[in-house]
Amino acid sequence: MFGSLVALRTAMEAADAAARADRKETGTTVSVKLVEQQVERLLMITEALWNMVKEQHGYTDEDLMQRVRAIDMQDGKIDGKVAPSAARTCPACKRPVSSRHFLCIYCGRPLSGDLFAR
């Protein structure tokens, strides 16, 4: 019986903490929730696209896993991350620009490159 009371009290404290957190929702918490919603939406879109590719072209889940592993190994280690892309040189001003940018941060010229650069 003592264990049941402790469990009940713990559950009630957890519910109370959740209620307090809901009442004190900050801008950061709202931002995190929005990001979580966006990630969930992107996961659904990705799953729908993958199912279409499988149905229309006959690929398998194993084909996808092999491709994911190959991309993961591009930096020499399996860690669930893609290696950052190397900086590029702007063709106009010849300055180095991070691969994250689509425009040169110095002269504003559009840069060509990998759409998946990180």
N, C-alpha and C positions, 0 to 999 in steps of 0.2 A: 504494500500500500504506500509506503514511504516513497518508493521509486516512482509510482504513478503521480504522486503529488509534485515531486520534483520535475517530472516530465511536463505536467500540466502548467506549472509555474514557468518553466523554460519556454513553453509554447506561447503563453500569455505575454511574457516579456518580449519575445520575438515579434509578436503581433503589434505590441505597443511601440516597439522601436520602428517597425515598418510604417505605422501610422504617423509617428513623429517625423520620419524621413519624408513621407509624402507631403506633410504640412510645410516642411522647411525646404521644399524643392528649390534649388538654386539654379541660376543660369547654366552653371556647369553641368548639373544633373540633367537639365533639359537638353543641353547639347549632346551629352552622352547618349541619351535616349534617342535623339534624332539620328545620330550616327549608327546606333544599333538598328534602327528601323531601315536606314539606307542599306546597311550591310545585308540585312535579311532580304530586302527587295532584290539586291544584286545577286544574292545566292539563288533566289527563285528564278531570276532571269537566266543566270548561268545554267541552272539545272534544266530549264526549258530548252535553251539552245543546245545543250549537250544531248538531250533526248531527241531533238530534231536531227542532229548530225548522225546519231546512232541509227535512227530509223531510215534516213534517206541515203546514208552512205555505208552502212554496215560496220562502222567502227564498234569496238567493244570497250568496256570499262577498263580492261587491262591495257588496251592501246592508249587510252588517256593517261593512265597511271605511269606507263613507260615514258610518255612525253613529259609529264610533270616532273618525274625523276630526272630526266635528261636536262630540263631547264634548271632544276634545283642544283644539279651537279656542275653547272657551268663555272661556279666559283671553287670547285674542288671539294665541296662538302655537302652532305645531306643535312640541311638544317631548317628547311621550310621557308627559306628566304632566297630572293634573287640578288645576286651580287650587284652593287651599284654600278651603273654604267660610267665609263670614263668621261672626263670633260671633253668637250669638242672645241674646235677653234672656229671662230666666226670667220666666214669667207670674206667679209667686207673689212673689218677692222683688225683681224688676226689675233684678237684677244681670246683667252680661254673662257668658255661658258659652260656651266653645269649642264649635264644632259637632261635635267628636269625642265629647263627653259625651252620654250618654243621660239622666243625672240631673244636676240642678243641684248644683254642687260646694259651694254655700253652704247651701241649705235642703233638698236631697235630693229635691225634686219631680221626677217624671218629665217629660222634655221631649219634645215631639213634633217631628218634623222629617224630613228626608231620610235614608233608610236608607243612602245612599251618600255622606253628607257626610264630608269629610276634614278 
